[in-house]
Each structure stands twice: as C-alpha cells, then as structure tokens.
Amino acid sequence: MTQDPAPQPVDAGTVKYLRILVTVLTVTMVLGFIIIVVLFVIRFSDAFGSGAPDPLSLPAAIALPEGAVPAAFTRGPDWYAVVTGDGRILIYDAETGALRQEIAVE
C-alpha cells in the first residue's frame, strides 16, 4: 500500500517573496566580495607600492663597551639597541652613535 499525497498548491506570493529574497541576498554577497577585493588591493598597493617608506639604514660600526659580546640588534626611528651576552641592553642614538642608556636585564 502506497499513499501518494496530493500535490499542494504553491502560493504565488510566497514564490515571489522567495525570489526577491534570493536576489537581494545574492546582490549583497556579490557587493561584499567586491568590497573585500578592493580593500585587499588598496592595502597591498600601499604596502608594496611607491608609497612604502624607505628602509631604515644600519650603522656602519657600533662601538661596544669592553668585553661586550652582541647577541641581538634592533632599530627604532632615531635609536638602535644592542643586547649583549652578559644581560645588558645598550641603546644608542642613531645620528651620533652615542650611548644613550644602558639597561641591565636580570
């Protein structure tokens, strides 16, 4: 015994509403994708384009105190720092090369 239900009539208003809803959601998704692509292009062109800042220059030589062995180096806009093997951070002025500050790391 098989029972085949009678086909239900489809309301024309519901079909029209669903068609409009799918169309609006599709347009929203396409516009969102376009906006994301445009933002990626703008961000990457700023990072790799002609507007990129000049790389920071490194000092030709650094005068470390007696017995200091460099372990790490970092550079800021107007300073650079050398971390020594004996647990000190030496901060130098980028223009003059003079020692600004010495910090002991415990």
Backbone bond lengths (Angstrom), bond angles and torsions (degrees), N, CA, C in turn:
res aa  C-N    CA-C-N  psi(-1)  N-CA   C-N-CA  omega(-1)  CA-C   N-CA-C  phi
1 M - - - 1.440 - - 1.529 110.11 -
2 T 1.233 116.72 118.00 1.462 121.70 175.71 1.508 108.30 -112.41
3 Q 1.291 113.29 138.64 1.460 118.28 178.13 1.521 107.87 -113.62
4 D 1.267 117.61 110.88 1.457 123.03 177.62 1.517 108.03 -95.62
5 P 1.347 115.94 113.23 1.458 116.70 178.77 1.527 109.80 -69.14
6 A 1.255 114.94 148.83 1.468 119.94 178.93 1.523 108.50 -71.13
7 P 1.330 118.66 138.72 1.465 120.82 179.33 1.530 110.48 -60.90
8 Q 1.333 113.66 135.41 1.455 119.11 -179.94 1.523 109.46 -84.03
9 P 1.299 116.75 141.61 1.472 118.55 177.47 1.537 109.87 -70.22
10 V 1.326 116.83 142.09 1.461 122.98 -178.64 1.511 108.20 -94.09
11 D 1.336 114.92 128.96 1.459 120.25 -179.84 1.530 108.62 -75.68
12 A 1.312 118.05 126.25 1.466 122.71 -177.62 1.525 111.31 -65.10
13 G 1.319 117.70 -33.03 1.465 121.21 179.53 1.521 111.49 -66.56
14 T 1.337 117.16 -38.99 1.462 121.15 179.01 1.517 110.78 -66.98
15 V 1.317 116.73 -41.56 1.467 120.62 179.43 1.530 110.11 -64.07
16 K 1.312 117.71 -41.76 1.459 121.37 179.16 1.529 110.06 -64.78
17 Y 1.347 117.20 -42.83 1.472 121.43 178.33 1.526 111.02 -61.14
18 L 1.326 116.90 -45.47 1.468 120.72 179.87 1.526 111.63 -64.57
19 R 1.332 117.07 -39.14 1.461 120.98 178.61 1.527 110.57 -63.18
20 I 1.328 117.70 -43.83 1.464 121.76 178.38 1.536 109.85 -65.36
21 L 1.327 117.20 -42.44 1.462 121.24 -179.73 1.525 111.34 -61.79
22 V 1.310 118.04 -45.19 1.470 121.69 179.25 1.525 110.39 -65.02
23 T 1.319 117.60 -39.64 1.458 121.04 179.39 1.532 110.64 -64.75
24 V 1.331 117.64 -44.63 1.464 121.19 179.86 1.525 110.30 -64.43
25 L 1.309 118.11 -42.96 1.461 120.94 179.57 1.531 111.44 -65.62
26 T 1.310 117.49 -37.26 1.464 121.07 177.90 1.523 110.79 -65.30
27 V 1.316 117.04 -45.59 1.467 120.99 179.15 1.527 110.17 -62.58
28 T 1.343 117.04 -41.78 1.456 120.99 178.53 1.529 111.03 -61.72
29 M 1.316 117.13 -43.12 1.463 120.94 -179.71 1.527 110.63 -65.91
30 V 1.315 118.60 -42.62 1.463 121.60 179.99 1.523 110.25 -65.02
31 L 1.345 117.91 -43.51 1.463 120.50 178.38 1.532 110.98 -64.39
32 G 1.313 118.07 -40.30 1.459 121.24 177.31 1.516 111.80 -62.02
33 F 1.319 117.38 -41.63 1.461 121.36 178.31 1.528 110.58 -64.16
34 I 1.323 116.78 -41.67 1.468 120.55 179.00 1.523 110.35 -63.75
35 I 1.333 117.30 -41.54 1.456 120.74 178.99 1.524 111.01 -63.31
36 I 1.330 117.52 -41.75 1.466 121.01 178.94 1.527 110.76 -63.16
37 V 1.320 117.52 -42.72 1.470 120.89 179.08 1.523 110.35 -63.78
38 V 1.334 117.41 -42.57 1.467 121.06 179.53 1.525 110.20 -63.37
39 L 1.328 118.10 -41.95 1.463 120.60 178.73 1.523 111.62 -64.09
40 F 1.336 117.87 -40.10 1.462 120.36 176.29 1.527 110.92 -61.37
41 V 1.320 116.75 -44.69 1.464 120.43 -178.99 1.521 110.25 -63.01
42 I 1.335 117.54 -42.35 1.468 120.44 -179.87 1.522 110.66 -64.80
43 R 1.324 117.29 -45.32 1.463 120.57 -178.37 1.528 111.61 -65.08
44 F 1.329 117.32 -44.98 1.461 119.50 -177.72 1.513 111.82 -72.12
45 S 1.324 118.31 -31.94 1.460 118.73 177.78 1.524 110.29 -70.12
46 D 1.341 117.92 -31.90 1.467 120.12 175.27 1.520 110.83 -68.86
47 A 1.321 117.10 -38.19 1.459 120.50 -176.44 1.525 112.17 -74.54
48 F 1.329 117.69 -37.76 1.460 120.56 -174.07 1.522 113.52 -112.40
49 G 1.311 117.74 -1.83 1.450 120.82 -176.65 1.509 112.44 -83.38
50 S 1.312 115.21 -163.60 1.461 120.53 -177.61 1.523 111.90 -73.35
51 G 1.322 117.89 -14.30 1.455 120.84 -179.63 1.512 114.07 -82.78
52 A 1.320 118.02 4.45 1.462 121.20 -178.79 1.526 109.52 -70.40
53 P 1.325 117.28 139.97 1.470 119.11 179.69 1.527 111.31 -68.97
54 D 1.315 115.15 156.20 1.463 120.25 177.52 1.520 109.41 -67.41
55 P 1.319 117.67 142.97 1.461 118.95 178.03 1.524 110.39 -66.41
56 L 1.320 115.30 149.57 1.458 120.09 179.65 1.528 109.61 -71.35
57 S 1.303 115.38 140.22 1.462 119.20 179.47 1.519 110.20 -83.79
58 L 1.298 115.79 150.15 1.456 122.12 178.77 1.520 108.84 -99.20
59 P 1.329 116.81 148.51 1.467 118.99 177.59 1.527 110.75 -68.30
60 A 1.314 116.04 147.20 1.465 120.34 179.60 1.518 111.29 -69.07
61 A 1.336 116.99 -37.03 1.463 121.84 179.75 1.517 108.31 -150.53
62 I 1.320 116.11 150.49 1.460 122.02 177.87 1.522 107.79 -124.95
63 A 1.325 115.99 127.79 1.467 121.16 179.04 1.519 108.63 -91.02
64 L 1.338 115.70 102.92 1.458 120.70 179.19 1.515 110.28 -89.52
65 P 1.339 117.18 153.55 1.469 119.74 176.37 1.526 110.92 -62.89
66 E 1.310 115.72 162.83 1.470 122.21 -178.88 1.527 110.72 -56.60
67 G 1.305 118.05 128.63 1.456 123.59 175.79 1.517 115.44 82.58
68 A 1.324 118.86 -0.69 1.467 121.46 -179.25 1.524 109.69 -82.57
69 V 1.321 115.86 129.24 1.462 121.82 178.28 1.527 107.43 -112.32
70 P 1.334 118.71 120.42 1.464 119.82 -176.93 1.529 111.81 -68.95
71 A 1.341 115.47 139.12 1.464 121.46 177.08 1.525 111.42 -117.28
72 A 1.345 116.66 -29.55 1.465 120.07 -179.55 1.531 109.06 -154.77
73 F 1.326 115.17 159.88 1.456 122.02 -178.54 1.515 108.36 -139.26
74 T 1.334 117.15 140.50 1.464 120.98 173.64 1.522 108.59 -143.07
75 R 1.335 115.59 157.12 1.462 121.14 -173.39 1.509 109.57 -130.61
76 G 1.333 116.17 134.64 1.452 122.94 172.82 1.509 109.84 -112.92
77 P 1.329 118.33 -174.54 1.464 119.94 -177.12 1.530 113.63 -65.11
78 D 1.336 118.23 -36.80 1.456 120.02 -179.71 1.528 112.06 -132.85
79 W 1.306 118.05 21.56 1.462 123.25 179.65 1.523 109.94 -152.20
80 Y 1.310 115.11 164.73 1.462 120.86 168.67 1.516 107.37 -143.10
81 A 1.318 115.58 155.28 1.463 120.72 -176.33 1.517 109.71 -130.60
82 V 1.334 114.29 146.14 1.456 121.86 176.99 1.526 106.62 -123.19
83 V 1.324 115.80 126.02 1.458 120.96 174.14 1.524 106.32 -94.09
84 T 1.302 116.04 128.41 1.463 120.37 -177.48 1.522 110.29 -98.40
85 G 1.312 114.90 162.78 1.451 120.80 -178.90 1.517 113.38 -69.20
86 D 1.333 117.39 -21.43 1.465 120.05 -179.88 1.524 113.06 -91.54
87 G 1.327 118.58 14.29 1.456 122.29 172.62 1.513 115.48 86.38
88 R 1.303 117.80 36.61 1.459 121.88 176.33 1.521 109.17 -123.51
89 I 1.329 115.33 150.71 1.463 121.72 171.43 1.519 106.40 -115.20
90 L 1.310 116.00 120.25 1.465 122.23 -179.48 1.522 108.04 -106.26
91 I 1.334 116.25 119.07 1.463 121.36 -178.21 1.523 108.68 -106.14
92 Y 1.334 116.18 124.40 1.457 123.24 -176.69 1.524 110.41 -113.99
93 D 1.326 115.98 152.68 1.458 122.15 172.89 1.521 108.39 -76.06
94 A 1.326 117.63 134.60 1.462 121.06 -174.88 1.526 112.19 -71.38
95 E 1.325 117.99 -33.09 1.464 120.30 -176.87 1.526 112.08 -80.38
96 T 1.316 116.77 -46.89 1.466 119.94 -173.95 1.528 113.19 -95.07
97 G 1.324 117.56 -23.87 1.453 121.32 -176.76 1.521 112.95 80.34
98 A 1.337 117.12 7.84 1.468 121.61 -179.45 1.524 110.43 -78.65
99 L 1.314 115.93 145.56 1.454 121.70 178.36 1.524 109.22 -70.28
100 R 1.323 117.39 119.98 1.460 122.43 179.58 1.528 111.68 -88.22
101 Q 1.336 114.68 -46.77 1.458 119.09 -171.88 1.526 109.92 -153.03
102 E 1.323 115.46 148.12 1.447 120.99 174.46 1.526 107.53 -125.03
103 I 1.324 116.41 127.40 1.460 122.05 -177.71 1.525 108.40 -119.42
104 A 1.324 115.67 128.17 1.472 120.56 177.99 1.517 108.44 -89.62
105 V 1.321 117.11 128.13 1.452 122.58 178.52 1.513 107.79 -100.69
106 E 1.315 116.33 126.51 1.459 120.67 -177.74 1.505 111.31 -93.05
